[in-house]
Amino acid sequence: MLKMQAIKIPDEYKEQIAGQVKVILLSEATPKRYKPLTAISISTKGFKFDRDEANER
C-alpha cells in the first residue's frame, strides 16, 4: 500500500483544483486468475462425535 505519495499536477490544471482530490487508478494489466472453489461432500453416516475425545486433542 502506498502512503504519502505525491502526484504532480500540471500547471494548467492547478487553478481548477481546490481542497482534497480523489484519485482513481486504472490498470491495463491482466488480472491474475484464481481457480474457483469447489464444494466437497463428506458422508457422516455412522459417525459418532465424542466431545470429550475431541477436547483431549
C-alpha positions in Angstrom: 0.0 0.0 0.0 1.4 3.4 -0.9 1.2 6.1 1.7 2.2 9.8 1.5 2.9 9.7 -2.2 2.6 12.9 -4.4 1.2 13.3 -7.9 2.4 16.3 -9.8 -0.5 18.3 -11.2 0.3 20.1 -14.5 0.3 23.9 -14.1 -2.7 24.4 -16.4 -4.9 22.3 -14.1 -3.8 23.7 -10.7 -6.3 26.6 -10.7 -9.2 24.1 -11.2 -8.3 22.1 -8.1 -9.3 23.3 -4.6 -9.2 21.2 -1.5 -8.9 17.4 -1.5 -8.8 15.4 -4.7 -9.9 11.8 -5.2 -7.5 9.9 -7.5 -8.7 6.8 -9.3 -6.1 4.5 -10.8 -6.9 2.2 -13.7 -4.7 -0.6 -14.6 -4.5 -2.2 -18.1 -2.6 -5.2 -16.7 -4.4 -8.5 -17.0 -5.8 -9.5 -13.5 -4.4 -12.7 -12.0 -7.0 -15.6 -12.4 -7.7 -17.8 -9.5 -9.2 -21.3 -9.6 -12.8 -21.2 -8.3 -13.5 -23.0 -5.1 -15.4 -26.2 -5.4 -17.7 -27.8 -2.8 -17.0 -31.2 -1.3 -19.4 -33.7 0.2 -18.4 -35.9 3.1 -20.6 -38.7 4.3 -21.1 -38.7 8.0 -23.3 -41.7 8.1 -22.3 -43.9 11.0 -20.0 -41.1 12.5 -20.4 -40.7 16.3 -19.0 -37.5 17.8 -17.3 -37.7 21.2 -16.8 -34.2 22.6 -14.5 -35.5 25.4 -12.3 -37.3 22.9 -12.2 -34.2 20.7 -11.2 -31.9 23.7 -8.3 -34.2 24.6 -6.6 -33.2 21.4 
